[in-house]
Amino acid sequence: MIRVLLVDDDPLVRSALTLMLGGQSDIEVVGEAPDGAAGLAQVTEHEPDVVLMDIRMPVMDGLEATRLLCSRPSPPAVVVLTTFDADDHVLRAVEAGADGFLLKDTPPGDIVEAIRTVAAGDAMLSPSATRSLVSRLRSTAPSDRTSTAAERLSVLTERELEVAVCVGRGLSNSEVASELYLSIPTVKSHVSRLLTKLDATNRVQVAMVVHDAGLV
C-alpha cells in the first residue's frame, strides 16, 4: 500500500484528490495539510511514502517545504502538483528535491500513475516540465556546464556511470535493469550510490548532471 499525504491550501482540491485516490486499491491517503509547515508535521506523524505538494501556500510554500523535507534522512517522494507552469517553479522544485512535477489539470489517471512511479523510486515530470529543464540546459554556458558536470561524474565507477547515463535517458529502474542485464535491487543500489556521490536528492538531478556533461 502506498501511503500518500496531501499538502494544499485549497480544501476543495484536497477533497477532490482524496476522492480520486480513494478508489485505488494500492493507495491510501493518510493525512492532509493546508500549508508547508503543517505538511512537515504531518510527515513526521504519518510517515507517508509520497507527498503531493502544492507550491503557493500560506505560512510556508511548497518549495521551501520540499527543500526542508528532502534534507531529512529517508524522506518520502515528493510530487509537486500546481496550477503554475513556470520555468522557475520547475527548476526550483527539482533543485529542492522534488521527484515529480505535474499540473493540477493533469488527467487523474496520470496523477495516480505518477504516485506509483515515484513510490517505486523513479521520477515523473510533465511534458512541459521536461521542456523547461531542457530549456535551462540549453541556456546555460556550455563550457562551464560541461566541465562542472564532468568533474562531478569523475567520482563514479564505470558501472555507476552506465547507470547514470540510463537515468539521464529517462529510463526506469526496470528498464535500466533490462538494458544493463542487472537485477532491479542492484540498479536501486547503484542509484542510491549515485545520489550520494553526486550530492543529489533525486534521479532528476542525476539526469541533469548527465545532460550537462553531454552524455545524452
Secondary structure, DSSP 8 states (H G I E B T S, - for coil): -EEEEEE-S-HHHHHHHHHHHHT-TTEEEEEEESSHHHHHHHHHHH--SEEEE-SS-SSS-HHHHHHHHHTSSS--EEEEEES---HHHHHHHHHHT-SEEEETTS-HHHHHHHHHHHHTT--EE-HHHHHHHHHHHHHS-HHHHHHHHHHHHTTS-HHHHHHHHHHHTT--HHHHHHHHT--HHHHHHHHHHHHHHTT-SSHHHHHHHHHHTT--
